[in-house]
Amino acid sequence: MDKVKIIEAKESLLADNDKDADRLREEMKQQGTYYVNLMSSPGSGKTSSLKQIIARMKDRFRIGVMEADIDSDVDARTIAASGVDAIQIHTGGMCHLDADMSRQGLSAIGSEKLDLVFLENVGNLVCPAEFDTGADLNVVILSVPEGDDKPLKYPLMFEKADAVLINKIDAMECFDFSLDQVKANIHLRKPSVPVFPVSAAAGEGFEAFCSWLSGQIQKQKEGTRQS
Amino acid sequence: MHEMGIVYHVADEVEKIAAQNDICHIGSVTLQIGEVTGVIFDYMSDLWGWVSDKSSLLKGSRLLYEQIPAVTLCKSCGQRYSTVQSGRQCPHCGSWDTVLVQGNEYIIKQIEADS
Protein backbone atom coordinates (compact mmCIF):
# COMPACT_ATOMS: atom_id res chain seq x y z
CA MET A 1 0.00 0.00 0.00
CA ASP A 2 2.35 2.68 -1.22
CA LYS A 3 -0.33 5.09 -2.29
CA VAL A 4 -2.30 5.46 0.91
CA LYS A 5 -3.98 8.80 1.26
CA ILE A 6 -5.37 10.01 4.57
CA ILE A 7 -8.20 12.51 4.60
CA GLU A 8 -8.79 14.35 7.86
CA ALA A 9 -12.56 14.58 7.66
CA LYS A 10 -13.53 15.86 11.13
CA GLU A 11 -17.15 15.51 10.09
CA SER A 12 -19.63 15.50 12.97
CA LEU A 13 -22.69 13.42 12.14
CA LEU A 14 -24.92 15.10 14.69
CA ALA A 15 -23.80 18.58 13.64
CA ASP A 16 -24.59 17.65 10.05
CA ASN A 17 -28.07 16.48 11.01
CA ASP A 18 -28.58 19.59 13.19
CA LYS A 19 -27.82 21.85 10.23
CA ASP A 20 -30.24 19.96 8.03
CA ALA A 21 -32.88 20.16 10.79
CA ASP A 22 -32.41 23.94 11.07
CA ARG A 23 -32.90 24.32 7.31
CA LEU A 24 -36.07 22.23 7.48
CA ARG A 25 -37.42 24.28 10.40
CA GLU A 26 -36.90 27.48 8.45
CA GLU A 27 -38.59 26.04 5.32
CA MET A 28 -41.63 24.92 7.36
CA LYS A 29 -41.82 28.34 9.01
CA GLN A 30 -41.80 30.12 5.65
CA GLN A 31 -44.47 27.77 4.38
CA GLY A 32 -46.61 28.39 7.50
CA THR A 33 -46.60 24.80 8.79
CA TYR A 34 -46.07 24.18 12.49
CA TYR A 35 -44.29 20.91 13.17
CA VAL A 36 -44.49 18.90 16.43
CA ASN A 37 -42.36 15.85 17.25
CA LEU A 38 -44.07 13.52 19.71
CA MET A 39 -41.83 11.10 21.60
CA SER A 40 -42.40 8.46 24.27
CA SER A 41 -41.78 4.82 25.06
CA PRO A 42 -43.99 2.20 23.35
CA GLY A 43 -47.45 1.95 24.84
CA SER A 44 -47.49 5.26 26.70
CA GLY A 45 -50.38 6.53 24.59
CA LYS A 46 -49.00 8.61 21.74
CA THR A 47 -51.71 7.60 19.26
CA SER A 48 -54.62 7.83 21.71
CA SER A 49 -53.37 11.21 22.98
CA LEU A 50 -53.10 12.43 19.39
CA LYS A 51 -56.71 11.44 18.78
CA GLN A 52 -57.76 13.60 21.74
CA ILE A 53 -55.62 16.52 20.54
CA ILE A 54 -56.92 16.22 16.96
CA ALA A 55 -60.55 16.21 18.14
CA ARG A 56 -59.94 19.53 19.93
CA MET A 57 -57.87 21.26 17.24
CA LYS A 58 -59.05 20.06 13.84
CA ASP A 59 -61.70 22.76 13.47
CA ARG A 60 -59.06 25.49 13.73
CA PHE A 61 -56.07 23.88 12.02
CA ARG A 62 -55.52 21.69 8.95
CA ILE A 63 -53.74 18.79 10.63
CA GLY A 64 -51.55 15.97 9.32
CA VAL A 65 -49.94 13.09 11.21
CA MET A 66 -46.83 11.13 10.25
CA GLU A 67 -46.60 7.80 12.01
CA ALA A 68 -43.08 6.45 12.27
CA ASP A 69 -42.72 2.80 13.11
CA ILE A 70 -40.36 0.00 12.35
CA ASP A 71 -43.23 -1.86 10.70
CA SER A 72 -47.07 -2.01 10.29
CA ASP A 73 -49.61 0.74 9.58
CA VAL A 74 -52.06 0.29 12.47
CA ASP A 75 -51.38 3.75 13.89
CA ALA A 76 -51.82 5.52 10.56
CA ARG A 77 -55.16 3.78 10.06
CA THR A 78 -56.31 4.75 13.56
CA ILE A 79 -55.40 8.39 12.98
CA ALA A 80 -56.91 8.51 9.46
CA ALA A 81 -60.18 7.33 11.02
CA SER A 82 -60.21 10.49 13.15
CA GLY A 83 -60.57 12.54 9.97
CA VAL A 84 -57.14 14.04 9.30
CA ASP A 85 -54.36 13.23 6.79
CA ALA A 86 -52.09 10.45 8.00
CA ILE A 87 -49.13 8.65 6.48
CA GLN A 88 -47.00 5.80 7.75
CA ILE A 89 -43.21 6.10 7.63
CA HIS A 90 -41.36 2.82 7.91
CA THR A 91 -37.91 3.25 9.38
CA GLY A 92 -36.81 -0.21 8.19
CA GLY A 93 -35.43 -1.33 11.55
CA MET A 94 -34.06 2.01 12.62
CA CYS A 95 -34.93 3.30 16.08
CA HIS A 96 -35.31 6.98 15.25
CA LEU A 97 -35.98 9.48 12.50
CA ASP A 98 -33.40 12.00 11.36
CA ALA A 99 -33.95 15.35 9.64
CA ASP A 100 -33.69 13.87 6.16
CA MET A 101 -36.32 11.18 6.78
CA SER A 102 -38.49 13.79 8.41
CA ARG A 103 -38.18 16.01 5.30
CA GLN A 104 -39.23 13.11 3.06
CA GLY A 105 -42.26 12.48 5.26
CA LEU A 106 -43.31 16.14 5.21
CA SER A 107 -43.09 16.14 1.44
CA ALA A 108 -45.09 12.89 1.14
CA ILE A 109 -47.90 14.14 3.36
CA GLY A 110 -48.14 17.42 1.41
CA SER A 111 -47.23 19.64 4.37
CA GLU A 112 -47.66 22.79 2.26
CA LYS A 113 -51.42 22.34 2.55
CA LEU A 114 -51.29 21.86 6.34
CA ASP A 115 -51.10 24.22 9.34
CA LEU A 116 -49.99 21.65 11.86
CA VAL A 117 -48.10 18.38 11.41
CA PHE A 118 -47.43 15.87 14.17
CA LEU A 119 -44.67 13.33 13.90
CA GLU A 120 -45.34 10.29 16.05
CA ASN A 121 -41.75 9.20 16.48
CA VAL A 122 -40.64 5.59 17.03
CA GLY A 123 -41.57 4.46 20.57
CA ASN A 124 -38.27 4.75 22.42
CA LEU A 125 -36.96 7.04 25.20
CA VAL A 126 -33.34 6.97 24.06
CA CYS A 127 -32.48 7.31 20.38
CA PRO A 128 -35.11 9.73 19.02
CA ALA A 129 -33.85 12.40 21.45
CA GLU A 130 -30.42 12.48 19.84
CA PHE A 131 -31.56 13.34 16.34
CA ASP A 132 -33.16 16.72 15.68
CA THR A 133 -36.07 16.11 13.30
CA GLY A 134 -36.46 19.79 12.43
CA ALA A 135 -39.63 20.07 14.50
CA ASP A 136 -40.63 23.35 16.17
CA LEU A 137 -41.59 21.56 19.36
CA ASN A 138 -40.59 18.33 21.07
CA VAL A 139 -43.40 16.92 23.17
CA VAL A 140 -42.68 13.94 25.43
CA ILE A 141 -45.38 11.66 26.83
CA LEU A 142 -44.69 9.68 30.00
CA SER A 143 -47.41 7.39 31.32
CA VAL A 144 -48.11 6.54 34.96
CA PRO A 145 -47.30 2.78 34.75
CA GLU A 146 -43.78 3.61 33.53
CA GLY A 147 -42.92 5.21 36.89
CA ASP A 148 -42.06 8.71 38.09
CA ASP A 149 -38.30 8.00 38.01
CA LYS A 150 -38.01 7.84 34.21
CA PRO A 151 -36.81 11.45 33.78
CA LEU A 152 -33.80 10.44 35.90
CA LYS A 153 -33.08 7.37 33.80
CA TYR A 154 -33.55 8.93 30.37
CA PRO A 155 -32.04 12.40 30.89
CA LEU A 156 -31.58 13.48 27.27
CA MET A 157 -35.21 12.83 26.32
CA PHE A 158 -36.44 15.16 29.07
CA GLU A 159 -33.74 17.75 28.42
CA LYS A 160 -35.02 18.03 24.85
CA ALA A 161 -38.69 18.30 25.87
CA ASP A 162 -40.59 21.55 25.31
CA ALA A 163 -43.65 20.07 27.02
CA VAL A 164 -44.37 16.83 28.90
CA LEU A 165 -47.74 15.07 29.03
CA ILE A 166 -48.24 12.70 31.96
CA ASN A 167 -50.74 10.19 30.56
CA LYS A 168 -52.96 7.58 32.27
CA ILE A 169 -53.47 9.69 35.40
CA ASP A 170 -56.79 7.84 35.82
CA ALA A 171 -54.65 4.80 36.76
CA MET A 172 -52.59 6.63 39.38
CA GLU A 173 -54.18 4.79 42.31
CA CYS A 174 -52.97 1.43 41.02
CA PHE A 175 -49.34 2.52 40.78
CA ASP A 176 -46.68 3.94 43.05
CA PHE A 177 -46.54 7.23 41.14
CA SER A 178 -46.39 10.76 42.49
CA LEU A 179 -47.26 13.72 40.28
CA ASP A 180 -45.16 16.05 42.46
CA GLN A 181 -42.20 13.69 42.26
CA VAL A 182 -42.38 13.31 38.48
CA LYS A 183 -42.59 17.10 38.07
CA ALA A 184 -39.55 17.54 40.33
CA ASN A 185 -37.62 14.91 38.32
CA ILE A 186 -38.60 16.49 34.99
CA HIS A 187 -37.59 19.96 36.23
CA LEU A 188 -34.19 18.64 37.28
CA ARG A 189 -33.67 17.87 33.61
CA LYS A 190 -35.31 20.96 32.24
CA PRO A 191 -36.39 23.67 34.65
CA SER A 192 -39.74 25.33 33.92
CA VAL A 193 -40.86 22.98 31.11
CA PRO A 194 -44.68 22.79 31.23
CA VAL A 195 -46.14 19.50 32.48
CA PHE A 196 -49.73 18.50 31.59
CA PRO A 197 -51.41 15.62 33.46
CA VAL A 198 -53.87 13.92 31.06
CA SER A 199 -55.89 10.78 30.54
CA ALA A 200 -56.27 9.84 26.89
CA ALA A 201 -58.68 7.03 27.80
CA ALA A 202 -60.99 9.37 29.72
CA GLY A 203 -60.33 12.37 27.46
CA GLU A 204 -59.26 14.52 30.42
CA GLY A 205 -56.71 17.29 30.70
CA PHE A 206 -56.23 17.98 26.98
CA GLU A 207 -57.83 21.45 26.98
CA ALA A 208 -54.88 22.93 28.86
CA PHE A 209 -52.35 21.32 26.52
CA CYS A 210 -54.23 22.27 23.33
CA SER A 211 -54.60 25.84 24.49
CA TRP A 212 -50.85 26.00 25.28
CA LEU A 213 -50.01 24.47 21.88
CA SER A 214 -52.30 26.92 20.05
CA GLY A 215 -50.46 29.71 21.89
CA GLN A 216 -47.10 28.40 20.66
CA ILE A 217 -48.38 28.23 17.06
CA GLN A 218 -49.75 31.76 17.35
CA LYS A 219 -46.43 33.03 18.72
CA GLN A 220 -44.56 31.60 15.75
CA LYS A 221 -47.05 33.07 13.26
CA GLU A 222 -46.64 36.54 14.81
CA GLY A 223 -42.84 36.11 14.78
CA THR A 224 -42.89 35.24 11.06
CA ARG A 225 -45.06 38.22 10.24
CA GLN A 226 -42.75 40.59 12.11
CA SER A 227 -39.58 39.27 10.52
CA MET B 1 -31.34 -0.33 16.64
CA HIS B 2 -29.42 2.87 17.15
CA GLU B 3 -26.16 1.69 15.65
CA MET B 4 -27.80 1.00 12.29
CA GLY B 5 -28.80 4.64 11.79
CA ILE B 6 -25.31 5.80 12.70
CA VAL B 7 -23.66 3.34 10.32
CA TYR B 8 -25.88 4.50 7.43
CA HIS B 9 -25.01 8.12 8.23
CA VAL B 10 -21.31 7.29 8.25
CA ALA B 11 -21.52 5.40 4.94
CA ASP B 12 -23.42 8.30 3.29
CA GLU B 13 -20.95 10.89 4.54
CA VAL B 14 -17.95 8.82 3.48
CA GLU B 15 -19.44 8.44 -0.03
CA LYS B 16 -19.80 12.24 -0.22
CA ILE B 17 -16.28 12.91 1.04
CA ALA B 18 -14.85 10.32 -1.35
CA ALA B 19 -16.63 11.91 -4.31
CA GLN B 20 -15.23 15.33 -3.38
CA ASN B 21 -11.70 13.93 -3.17
CA ASP B 22 -11.74 11.63 -6.22
CA ILE B 23 -11.31 8.47 -4.16
CA CYS B 24 -12.47 5.15 -5.62
CA HIS B 25 -11.74 2.82 -2.73
CA ILE B 26 -11.60 3.25 1.04
CA GLY B 27 -9.24 1.23 3.25
CA SER B 28 -10.53 2.36 6.61
CA VAL B 29 -12.73 4.93 8.32
CA THR B 30 -11.88 6.14 11.83
CA LEU B 31 -14.66 7.44 14.04
CA GLN B 32 -14.49 9.34 17.30
CA ILE B 33 -17.39 8.36 19.51
CA GLY B 34 -18.35 10.00 22.79
CA GLU B 35 -18.35 7.87 25.92
CA VAL B 36 -22.00 8.58 26.77
CA THR B 37 -23.56 8.15 23.31
CA GLY B 38 -24.59 4.66 24.40
CA VAL B 39 -23.57 3.02 21.12
CA ILE B 40 -21.97 -0.40 21.22
CA PHE B 41 -19.05 -0.28 18.84
CA ASP B 42 -18.98 -4.03 18.20
CA TYR B 43 -22.50 -3.76 16.76
CA MET B 44 -21.41 -0.90 14.52
CA SER B 45 -18.45 -2.81 13.30
CA ASP B 46 -20.66 -5.83 12.42
CA LEU B 47 -23.16 -3.60 10.64
CA TRP B 48 -20.34 -1.89 8.77
CA GLY B 49 -19.40 -5.25 7.31
CA TRP B 50 -22.93 -5.65 6.03
CA VAL B 51 -23.37 -2.08 4.73
CA SER B 52 -19.89 -1.75 3.20
CA ASP B 53 -20.26 -5.02 1.32
CA LYS B 54 -22.97 -3.40 -0.82
CA SER B 55 -20.78 -0.52 -1.98
CA SER B 56 -17.84 -0.74 -4.38
CA LEU B 57 -16.25 2.23 -2.62
CA LEU B 58 -16.43 0.67 0.84
CA LYS B 59 -16.18 -3.06 0.13
CA GLY B 60 -13.59 -4.70 2.40
CA SER B 61 -12.94 -1.50 4.37
CA ARG B 62 -12.49 -1.40 8.13
CA LEU B 63 -14.35 0.76 10.63
CA LEU B 64 -12.12 1.89 13.50
CA TYR B 65 -12.89 4.04 16.48
CA GLU B 66 -11.48 6.18 19.26
CA GLN B 67 -13.46 7.07 22.35
CA ILE B 68 -13.93 10.64 23.53
CA PRO B 69 -14.23 10.67 27.34
CA ALA B 70 -17.37 12.29 28.75
CA VAL B 71 -16.72 15.46 30.79
CA THR B 72 -19.27 17.51 32.69
CA LEU B 73 -18.82 21.15 33.75
CA CYS B 74 -20.34 22.32 37.03
CA LYS B 75 -21.86 25.77 36.52
CA SER B 76 -21.85 26.41 40.28
CA CYS B 77 -18.17 25.82 41.13
CA GLY B 78 -16.68 25.86 37.62
CA GLN B 79 -14.89 22.52 37.97
CA ARG B 80 -14.90 19.73 35.40
CA TYR B 81 -15.33 16.06 36.26
CA SER B 82 -15.85 12.63 34.68
CA THR B 83 -19.51 12.20 33.74
CA VAL B 84 -19.36 8.42 33.90
CA GLN B 85 -17.94 8.41 37.44
CA SER B 86 -20.16 11.05 39.01
CA GLY B 87 -23.21 11.50 36.76
CA ARG B 88 -25.29 14.63 36.85
CA GLN B 89 -24.37 15.84 40.35
CA CYS B 90 -21.05 17.66 40.83
CA PRO B 91 -18.74 15.60 43.08
CA HIS B 92 -16.92 18.78 44.21
CA CYS B 93 -19.76 20.96 45.46
CA GLY B 94 -22.92 18.80 45.19
CA SER B 95 -24.66 21.10 42.69
CA TRP B 96 -27.08 19.73 40.07
CA ASP B 97 -26.51 22.72 37.81
CA THR B 98 -24.15 20.90 35.49
CA VAL B 99 -23.75 20.54 31.74
CA LEU B 100 -22.11 17.93 29.55
CA VAL B 101 -19.23 19.56 27.66
CA GLN B 102 -18.01 16.53 25.72
CA GLY B 103 -18.87 12.86 25.36
CA ASN B 104 -21.90 12.79 23.04
CA GLU B 105 -20.02 13.10 19.73
CA TYR B 106 -20.18 11.04 16.56
CA ILE B 107 -17.32 12.28 14.40
CA ILE B 108 -15.74 10.88 11.25
CA LYS B 109 -12.15 11.64 12.17
CA GLN B 110 -10.36 10.42 9.10
CA ILE B 111 -10.66 8.31 6.01
CA GLU B 112 -7.82 6.26 4.62
CA ALA B 113 -7.98 5.83 0.86
CA ASP B 114 -6.04 2.97 -0.68
CA SER B 115 -6.26 3.93 -4.32
HADDOCK unambig.tbl for C-alpha pairs under 7 A between the chains (distance, minus, plus):
assign (segid A and resid 1 and name CA) (segid B and resid 114 and name CA) 6.76 0.50 0.50
assign (segid A and resid 3 and name CA) (segid B and resid 114 and name CA) 6.30 0.50 0.50
assign (segid A and resid 3 and name CA) (segid B and resid 115 and name CA) 6.37 0.50 0.50
assign (segid A and resid 4 and name CA) (segid B and resid 112 and name CA) 6.70 0.50 0.50
assign (segid A and resid 4 and name CA) (segid B and resid 113 and name CA) 5.69 0.50 0.50
assign (segid A and resid 4 and name CA) (segid B and resid 114 and name CA) 4.77 0.50 0.50
assign (segid A and resid 4 and name CA) (segid B and resid 115 and name CA) 6.73 0.50 0.50
assign (segid A and resid 5 and name CA) (segid B and resid 112 and name CA) 5.70 0.50 0.50
assign (segid A and resid 5 and name CA) (segid B and resid 113 and name CA) 5.00 0.50 0.50
assign (segid A and resid 5 and name CA) (segid B and resid 114 and name CA) 6.48 0.50 0.50
assign (segid A and resid 6 and name CA) (segid B and resid 110 and name CA) 6.76 0.50 0.50
assign (segid A and resid 6 and name CA) (segid B and resid 111 and name CA) 5.74 0.50 0.50
assign (segid A and resid 6 and name CA) (segid B and resid 112 and name CA) 4.49 0.50 0.50
assign (segid A and resid 6 and name CA) (segid B and resid 113 and name CA) 6.17 0.50 0.50
assign (segid A and resid 7 and name CA) (segid B and resid 110 and name CA) 5.41 0.50 0.50
assign (segid A and resid 7 and name CA) (segid B and resid 111 and name CA) 5.07 0.50 0.50
assign (segid A and resid 7 and name CA) (segid B and resid 112 and name CA) 6.27 0.50 0.50
assign (segid A and resid 8 and name CA) (segid B and resid 109 and name CA) 6.11 0.50 0.50
assign (segid A and resid 8 and name CA) (segid B and resid 110 and name CA) 4.41 0.50 0.50
assign (segid A and resid 8 and name CA) (segid B and resid 111 and name CA) 6.59 0.50 0.50
assign (segid A and resid 9 and name CA) (segid B and resid 108 and name CA) 6.06 0.50 0.50
assign (segid A and resid 9 and name CA) (segid B and resid 109 and name CA) 5.41 0.50 0.50
assign (segid A and resid 9 and name CA) (segid B and resid 110 and name CA) 4.92 0.50 0.50
assign (segid A and resid 9 and name CA) (segid B and resid 111 and name CA) 6.76 0.50 0.50
assign (segid A and resid 10 and name CA) (segid B and resid 107 and name CA) 6.16 0.50 0.50
assign (segid A and resid 10 and name CA) (segid B and resid 108 and name CA) 5.45 0.50 0.50
assign (segid A and resid 10 and name CA) (segid B and resid 109 and name CA) 4.57 0.50 0.50
assign (segid A and resid 10 and name CA) (segid B and resid 110 and name CA) 6.62 0.50 0.50
assign (segid A and resid 11 and name CA) (segid B and resid 107 and name CA) 5.39 0.50 0.50
assign (segid A and resid 11 and name CA) (segid B and resid 108 and name CA) 4.98 0.50 0.50
assign (segid A and resid 11 and name CA) (segid B and resid 109 and name CA) 6.66 0.50 0.50
assign (segid A and resid 12 and name CA) (segid B and resid 106 and name CA) 5.75 0.50 0.50
assign (segid A and resid 12 and name CA) (segid B and resid 107 and name CA) 4.21 0.50 0.50
assign (segid A and resid 12 and name CA) (segid B and resid 108 and name CA) 6.28 0.50 0.50
assign (segid A and resid 13 and name CA) (segid B and resid 9 and name CA) 6.98 0.50 0.50
assign (segid A and resid 13 and name CA) (segid B and resid 106 and name CA) 5.61 0.50 0.50
assign (segid A and resid 13 and name CA) (segid B and resid 107 and name CA) 5.93 0.50 0.50
assign (segid A and resid 14 and name CA) (segid B and resid 106 and name CA) 6.50 0.50 0.50
assign (segid A and resid 93 and name CA) (segid B and resid 1 and name CA) 6.61 0.50 0.50
assign (segid A and resid 94 and name CA) (segid B and resid 1 and name CA) 5.39 0.50 0.50
assign (segid A and resid 94 and name CA) (segid B and resid 2 and name CA) 6.54 0.50 0.50
assign (segid A and resid 94 and name CA) (segid B and resid 4 and name CA) 6.35 0.50 0.50
assign (segid A and resid 94 and name CA) (segid B and resid 5 and name CA) 5.94 0.50 0.50
assign (segid A and resid 95 and name CA) (segid B and resid 1 and name CA) 5.13 0.50 0.50
assign (segid A and resid 95 and name CA) (segid B and resid 2 and name CA) 5.63 0.50 0.50
assign (segid A and resid 127 and name CA) (segid B and resid 2 and name CA) 6.29 0.50 0.50
